[in-house]
Amino acid sequence: MANIQAQISAELLNSKSLPVSQSWLNNFISSSTASQRNVPLSAIIRTALFRILASDFRESLSTRTPSFLLPVDIFDTSVQERCLQGPVPLQIVDIEDIGTSLWSQVEAIERIERGEAIRGREIVRTVNVDEDSEERAARAGNNRTANSAASGVGSTSNGPHRLILQDAAGTRAVAIELKRVEGIGLGKIPIGAKLLLRDATVARGMILLTPECVTLLGGKIETLDQAWKEGRKAKLTARITEMERSQVS
């Protein structure tokens, strides 16, 4: 059993740069088919990777090696520039499209709440109250695509994007797209998704994201993603209110 754990740990570290916590690995082995005979090692490793990408890195990854973590003073704006060599595995805990106005994002969310979508310059209903359940189900796939665009979290999320990233030790950092990174966007990548940073530049406490330094691993933390979606409108409107008050004062 110890040999299996060592092989899983080595494979995930070598192929995905994920330093798995020994305690997490012990729990995984005892609670999965990995403890059964005749299960191929490759299948066990795939299952372990899937579960790690769906986990909180603070629980599943080891913090023993500093090179796999963010500097504890990552927010220090007095440091003009530094290189984050990595690879550093991180999870997304917040994402924002800073290329779209706050009001536009709130209006997009309200359109989907009303069951509307934008098609060109035309606003169309995406839910017909006269449809029966079978007709509605048949159109569900198309409606999801339309709703994603209407909420401003689909292909209309052009960025640049501002992210809050978190490492296995719980240290958080602000990151912004210096260049467009394919796969990053509202509706494209969920909260809790995982990525690796290699040779990333940190300027005045902000990580500058480019396609060359980012490797998306996938994954999602279901509870965090759901809570983020449910609270997004309130967060946006609170920021608008705060901006309006500051302008008045």
LUMBAMI-466103 format. One record per residue: residue number from 0; residue in one letter; x, y, z of N, C-alpha, C in turn; chain. Coordinates in steps of 0.2 Angstrom, whole numbers. Atoms other than C-alpha are relative to their C-alpha. Layout:
REM LUMBAMI-466103
num,residuo,n_px,n_py,n_pz,ca_px,ca_py,ca_pz,c_px,c_py,c_pz,cadena
NUM,a,X,Y,Z,X,Y,Z,X,Y,Z,A
...
END
This chain:
REM LUMBAMI-466103
num,residuo,n_px,n_py,n_pz,ca_px,ca_py,ca_pz,c_px,c_py,c_pz,cadena
0,m,4,-6,0,0,0,0,4,6,0,A
1,a,-4,-6,0,14,12,4,3,1,-7,A
2,n,-2,0,7,21,8,-13,-4,4,-5,A
3,i,5,-3,4,5,13,-21,0,8,1,A
4,q,0,-7,-2,5,29,-12,6,4,-2,A
5,a,-6,-3,3,23,33,-17,-1,1,-7,A
6,q,0,0,7,19,30,-35,-5,5,-2,A
7,i,5,-5,2,3,41,-35,3,7,1,A
8,s,-3,-7,-2,12,55,-26,5,2,-5,A
9,a,-5,-1,5,27,54,-38,-3,2,-7,A
10,e,3,-2,7,16,54,-54,-4,6,0,A
11,l,4,-6,0,5,68,-49,5,6,1,A
12,l,-5,-5,-1,21,78,-44,3,1,-7,A
13,n,-4,0,6,30,74,-60,-4,3,-6,A
14,s,4,-2,6,16,76,-72,-4,6,0,A
15,k,5,-5,-1,5,89,-64,3,6,5,A
16,s,-3,-5,-5,17,98,-52,-5,1,6,A
17,l,4,0,-6,5,94,-38,3,-4,6,A
18,p,-2,4,-6,13,90,-21,-5,-2,5,A
19,v,6,2,-4,0,80,-13,1,-1,7,A
20,s,0,1,-8,-3,80,6,0,-8,1,A
21,q,0,7,-2,1,63,14,-6,-2,3,A
22,s,6,2,-4,-14,64,25,-6,0,-5,A
23,w,5,0,5,-25,68,10,0,-7,-4,A
24,l,-1,6,3,-17,53,1,-2,-6,4,A
25,n,2,5,-4,-20,42,15,-8,-1,0,A
26,n,7,0,0,-38,46,16,-3,-2,-7,A
27,f,2,2,7,-40,44,-3,1,-7,-1,A
28,i,-2,7,0,-32,27,-2,-5,-4,4,A
29,s,4,4,-4,-43,21,12,-8,0,-2,A
30,s,7,-2,1,-59,28,5,-2,-2,-8,A
31,s,2,1,8,-58,23,-14,2,-7,-2,A
32,t,-1,6,3,-56,8,-25,8,-2,0,A
33,a,-7,1,0,-37,11,-23,2,-6,5,A
34,s,-1,5,-5,-38,-1,-8,-2,-7,-3,A
35,q,2,7,3,-45,-15,-19,5,-3,-5,A
36,r,-4,3,5,-35,-27,-29,-2,0,-7,A
37,n,1,0,8,-33,-28,-48,-3,7,-3,A
38,v,2,-7,3,-37,-9,-50,6,2,-3,A
39,p,-6,-3,3,-25,-2,-63,3,6,3,A
40,l,-3,-6,-3,-13,11,-56,-2,6,-4,A
41,s,2,-6,4,-17,22,-70,-7,3,1,A
42,a,7,-2,-2,-35,22,-65,0,3,6,A
43,i,0,-3,-7,-31,26,-47,3,7,-1,A
44,i,-3,-6,0,-20,40,-52,-5,5,-4,A
45,r,5,-5,3,-34,48,-64,-5,2,5,A
46,t,5,-1,-5,-46,46,-50,2,5,6,A
47,a,-3,-5,-5,-34,55,-37,0,7,-3,A
48,l,-1,-7,3,-31,69,-50,-7,3,0,A
49,f,7,-2,0,-50,71,-52,-2,3,6,A
50,r,2,-2,-6,-53,72,-34,4,6,3,A
51,i,-5,-5,-2,-38,84,-31,-3,7,-3,A
52,l,2,-6,4,-45,96,-44,-7,3,2,A
53,a,7,-2,-2,-62,96,-36,1,2,8,A
54,s,-1,-2,-8,-54,99,-18,2,7,1,A
55,d,-3,-7,-2,-48,114,-9,7,-2,1,A
56,f,-8,2,-1,-29,114,-11,2,1,7,A
57,r,-2,0,-7,-28,119,7,0,-6,4,A
58,e,1,6,-3,-33,102,11,3,-6,-3,A
59,s,-3,6,4,-26,91,-3,8,1,-1,A
60,l,-7,-1,2,-9,99,-6,5,1,6,A
61,s,-5,-1,-5,7,99,5,3,7,0,A
62,t,-2,-6,-1,14,115,11,8,0,2,A
63,r,-6,1,-2,31,108,15,6,4,-4,A
64,t,-5,-3,4,40,115,0,-1,7,-2,A
65,p,2,-7,2,41,134,-2,-1,2,-7,A
66,s,0,-2,7,44,134,-20,-7,-2,-4,A
67,f,7,1,3,26,127,-23,-5,5,3,A
68,l,4,-5,-3,19,142,-13,1,7,-2,A
69,l,-1,-7,2,17,160,-16,4,3,6,A
70,p,-4,-4,-6,29,172,-6,-5,3,5,A
71,v,5,-3,-5,20,177,10,-1,7,0,A
72,d,0,-7,1,24,195,5,-2,2,-7,A
73,i,2,-1,7,16,193,-12,-3,7,-1,A
74,f,3,-6,1,6,209,-9,4,6,1,A
75,d,-5,-6,-2,21,220,-5,1,4,-6,A
76,t,0,-5,6,19,235,-17,7,3,0,A
77,s,-6,-3,0,36,241,-12,5,-4,-5,A
78,v,-4,4,5,44,227,-23,-2,1,-7,A
79,q,2,-2,7,44,234,-40,-1,-6,-5,A
80,e,1,6,4,46,217,-49,4,-6,2,A
81,r,-3,7,-2,50,199,-45,-3,-5,-5,A
82,c,2,5,4,49,183,-54,-2,-6,4,A
83,l,3,5,-3,38,169,-48,2,-6,-4,A
84,q,-3,5,4,48,154,-54,-5,-6,0,A
85,g,5,6,0,36,140,-49,3,-6,-2,A
86,p,7,-1,1,28,130,-54,-4,0,7,A
87,v,4,-1,-6,15,136,-41,-7,-2,-1,A
88,p,7,2,1,-2,127,-40,-4,4,4,A
89,l,5,-5,-3,-16,139,-37,-7,-2,-1,A
90,q,7,1,2,-35,139,-36,-3,7,0,A
91,i,3,-6,1,-46,153,-42,-6,1,5,A
92,v,5,-2,-5,-57,161,-28,-4,6,-2,A
93,d,5,-6,2,-64,176,-37,3,2,-7,A
94,i,-2,-2,6,-64,182,-55,-5,6,-2,A
95,e,4,-6,2,-70,199,-63,2,2,-7,A
96,d,-2,-3,6,-71,206,-80,0,7,1,A
97,i,-1,-7,-1,-63,223,-78,-1,4,-7,A
98,g,1,-4,7,-66,227,-97,-7,1,-1,A
99,t,7,-2,1,-85,228,-94,-2,4,6,A
100,s,3,-4,-5,-94,241,-84,-4,-4,5,A
101,l,4,3,-5,-102,236,-67,-7,0,-2,A
102,w,7,0,2,-119,242,-73,-2,-5,-6,A
103,s,2,5,5,-118,232,-89,0,-7,2,A
104,q,0,7,-3,-114,216,-79,-6,-1,4,A
105,v,7,1,-4,-129,219,-67,-6,0,-5,A
106,e,5,0,5,-140,223,-82,-1,-7,-3,A
107,a,-1,7,3,-134,206,-90,-3,-5,5,A
108,i,2,4,-5,-138,197,-74,-8,0,0,A
109,e,8,-2,0,-156,205,-73,-3,-3,-6,A
110,r,3,2,6,-159,200,-91,-1,-8,1,A
111,i,1,8,-1,-156,181,-87,-5,-1,5,A
112,e,5,1,-6,-167,183,-71,-7,1,-3,A
113,r,6,-1,4,-181,189,-83,-1,-5,-5,A
114,g,1,5,5,-178,175,-95,2,3,-7,A
115,e,-1,-3,7,-171,186,-109,7,-1,-2,A
116,a,-6,0,3,-156,185,-120,1,5,-5,A
117,i,-1,-5,6,-148,196,-133,3,-4,-6,A
118,r,-2,3,7,-147,190,-151,1,6,-5,A
119,g,-2,-5,4,-138,203,-161,-2,7,4,A
120,r,3,-6,-4,-147,220,-156,-7,-1,3,A
121,e,7,1,-2,-163,211,-152,0,-4,7,A
122,i,1,4,-7,-169,205,-134,-5,-5,-2,A
123,v,5,5,1,-178,189,-135,-1,-4,6,A
124,r,2,4,-6,-187,178,-122,4,-7,-1,A
125,t,-3,7,0,-177,162,-118,-5,-5,4,A
126,v,4,4,-4,-191,155,-107,-7,2,-2,A
127,n,7,-1,2,-209,153,-114,-5,-3,6,A
128,v,5,3,-5,-222,152,-100,-5,-4,-2,A
129,d,5,4,3,-234,144,-111,2,-7,-2,A
130,e,-3,7,2,-222,129,-115,-2,-5,6,A
131,d,0,5,-5,-225,113,-106,7,-3,2,A
132,s,-7,2,-2,-211,104,-97,4,-4,-5,A
133,e,-4,3,5,-206,93,-111,3,4,-5,A
134,e,-2,-5,5,-205,107,-123,6,4,3,A
135,r,-5,-4,-4,-195,117,-110,7,-4,0,A
136,a,-6,4,-1,-183,102,-107,3,-1,-7,A
137,a,-3,1,6,-180,100,-126,4,6,-2,A
138,r,-3,-6,2,-175,118,-127,6,2,5,A
139,a,-4,-2,-6,-164,117,-111,7,2,-3,A
140,g,-6,-1,2,-148,115,-120,2,7,-4,A
141,n,0,-6,4,-151,130,-132,0,6,5,A
142,n,1,-6,-5,-157,141,-117,6,1,4,A
143,r,-6,-1,-4,-141,137,-107,5,5,-4,A
144,t,-4,-4,4,-131,144,-121,-2,8,0,A
145,a,3,-7,0,-142,160,-123,1,3,7,A
146,n,0,-3,-7,-143,162,-104,7,2,2,A
147,s,-7,-1,-1,-124,161,-103,2,7,-3,A
148,a,-2,-6,3,-122,175,-115,-4,6,3,A
149,a,4,-5,-3,-136,185,-107,3,3,6,A
150,s,-3,-2,-7,-128,185,-90,7,3,0,A
151,g,-7,-3,1,-112,192,-97,6,-5,2,A
152,v,-5,5,-2,-103,176,-92,2,-5,-5,A
153,g,-2,4,6,-101,168,-109,5,3,-4,A
154,s,-5,-3,5,-92,173,-125,1,7,0,A
155,t,0,-7,0,-96,191,-121,5,3,5,A
156,s,-4,-2,-5,-84,191,-107,7,0,-3,A
157,n,-6,-1,4,-69,198,-116,6,2,4,A
158,g,-5,-2,-5,-59,204,-101,3,7,-2,A
159,p,-4,4,-4,-46,208,-97,-3,-2,7,A
160,h,3,3,-6,-50,198,-81,5,1,6,A
161,r,-4,-1,-6,-44,201,-63,-2,-6,4,A
162,l,2,6,-4,-43,185,-52,4,1,7,A
163,i,-3,2,-7,-40,181,-34,3,-7,0,A
164,l,-3,7,0,-28,166,-33,2,-2,7,A
165,q,-1,2,-6,-25,156,-18,5,-7,0,A
166,d,-4,6,0,-11,143,-14,-2,-5,6,A
167,a,2,5,-5,-11,128,-3,1,2,7,A
168,a,0,-3,-6,-6,138,12,-5,5,2,A
169,g,5,-5,-1,-20,150,10,2,7,-2,A
170,t,-2,-7,2,-10,165,4,-4,1,-6,A
171,r,4,-2,6,-20,175,-9,4,5,-3,A
172,a,-3,-5,4,-14,186,-23,-5,2,-5,A
173,v,4,-2,6,-22,197,-36,4,-1,-6,A
174,a,-3,1,7,-18,193,-54,-4,3,-5,A
175,i,4,-3,6,-23,202,-70,3,-2,-6,A
176,e,-2,2,7,-22,197,-88,4,5,-3,A
177,l,-4,-5,4,-8,206,-96,-1,-1,-7,A
178,k,2,2,7,-11,196,-112,-6,-5,1,A
179,r,6,5,0,-27,186,-116,2,-7,1,A
180,v,-2,7,-2,-26,169,-108,-6,-4,-2,A
181,e,5,4,2,-37,156,-117,-3,-4,5,A
182,g,3,4,-5,-49,148,-106,-2,3,7,A
183,i,2,-5,-5,-50,162,-93,-6,4,-2,A
184,g,6,-5,2,-67,171,-93,-6,-2,5,A
185,l,6,2,-3,-83,172,-84,-4,-5,-4,A
186,g,3,5,3,-93,157,-88,4,-5,-4,A
187,k,-4,5,3,-78,148,-95,4,-4,5,A
188,i,-4,4,-5,-69,144,-79,-3,2,7,A
189,p,3,-1,-6,-77,141,-62,4,2,6,A
190,i,-3,-1,-6,-73,146,-45,3,-7,3,A
191,g,-3,6,-3,-61,133,-37,4,-3,-6,A
192,a,-4,3,5,-53,129,-54,7,1,1,A
193,k,-7,1,-2,-35,125,-53,5,2,-6,A
194,l,-4,-2,5,-20,132,-63,7,0,3,A
195,l,-7,0,-2,-1,132,-62,3,6,-3,A
196,l,-3,-5,2,10,147,-63,8,-1,-1,A
197,r,-7,1,1,28,146,-70,3,7,-3,A
198,d,-4,-6,2,40,161,-72,-5,6,-2,A
199,a,5,-5,0,26,173,-69,4,7,3,A
200,t,-3,-7,-3,31,192,-66,-5,2,5,A
201,v,4,-3,-6,24,200,-50,3,7,0,A
202,a,-2,-7,0,24,219,-52,-4,4,5,A
203,r,3,-3,-6,20,229,-36,-6,-4,3,A
204,g,5,4,-4,11,215,-28,-5,-3,-4,A
205,m,5,3,5,1,210,-44,3,-5,-5,A
206,i,-3,5,5,4,194,-54,-3,2,-7,A
207,l,2,-2,7,4,198,-73,-1,-7,-3,A
208,l,1,7,3,-4,183,-82,1,1,-8,A
209,t,-1,1,8,1,178,-100,-1,-7,-1,A
210,p,1,8,2,-2,162,-110,7,-4,2,A
211,e,-7,4,-1,17,158,-107,1,-2,7,A
212,c,-1,2,-7,16,157,-88,-6,-3,3,A
213,v,6,3,-3,-2,150,-86,-1,-7,-3,A
214,t,2,7,2,-6,131,-87,-7,-1,4,A
215,l,7,1,-3,-25,128,-84,0,-8,2,A
216,l,1,7,-1,-28,111,-75,-7,-2,0,A
217,g,7,2,-1,-47,112,-73,-2,0,7,A
218,g,2,1,-7,-57,107,-58,-5,6,2,A
219,k,5,-4,-2,-70,116,-48,-2,-2,7,A
220,i,2,1,-7,-75,118,-30,-8,2,0,A
221,e,7,-1,1,-94,116,-31,-3,5,5,A
222,t,3,-5,-5,-99,125,-15,2,7,-1,A
223,l,-3,-7,1,-88,140,-18,-3,3,-6,A
224,d,3,-2,6,-94,141,-36,-7,2,0,A
225,q,7,-2,0,-112,141,-32,-1,6,4,A
226,a,1,-6,-4,-110,154,-18,2,6,-3,A
227,w,-3,-6,4,-100,165,-29,-6,2,-5,A
228,k,5,-1,5,-114,164,-43,-6,4,4,A
229,e,6,-3,-4,-128,168,-30,2,7,3,A
230,g,-1,-6,-4,-119,182,-22,3,6,-5,A
231,r,-3,-4,4,-112,190,-38,-4,7,-1,A
232,k,4,-6,2,-126,203,-42,0,4,6,A
233,a,0,-4,-6,-126,209,-24,7,3,1,A
234,k,-7,-2,-1,-107,211,-24,1,6,-5,A
235,l,-1,-5,5,-108,221,-40,-4,7,2,A
236,t,4,-5,-2,-122,232,-34,2,4,6,A
237,a,-4,-4,-6,-113,236,-18,5,4,-2,A
238,r,-6,-4,2,-98,242,-27,-3,6,-4,A
239,i,3,-6,3,-109,253,-38,-2,5,5,A
240,t,2,-4,-5,-117,260,-23,6,4,4,A
241,e,-6,-3,-3,-100,263,-15,3,5,-4,A
242,m,-3,-5,4,-93,272,-30,-5,6,-1,A
243,e,5,-6,0,-109,283,-31,1,4,6,A
244,r,-1,-4,-6,-106,288,-13,6,4,0,A
245,s,-6,-3,0,-88,292,-15,0,6,-5,A
246,q,0,-5,4,-92,303,-30,-4,6,3,A
247,v,4,-5,-3,-105,313,-20,4,3,5,A
248,s,-4,-3,-6,-93,315,-5,6,4,-3,A
END
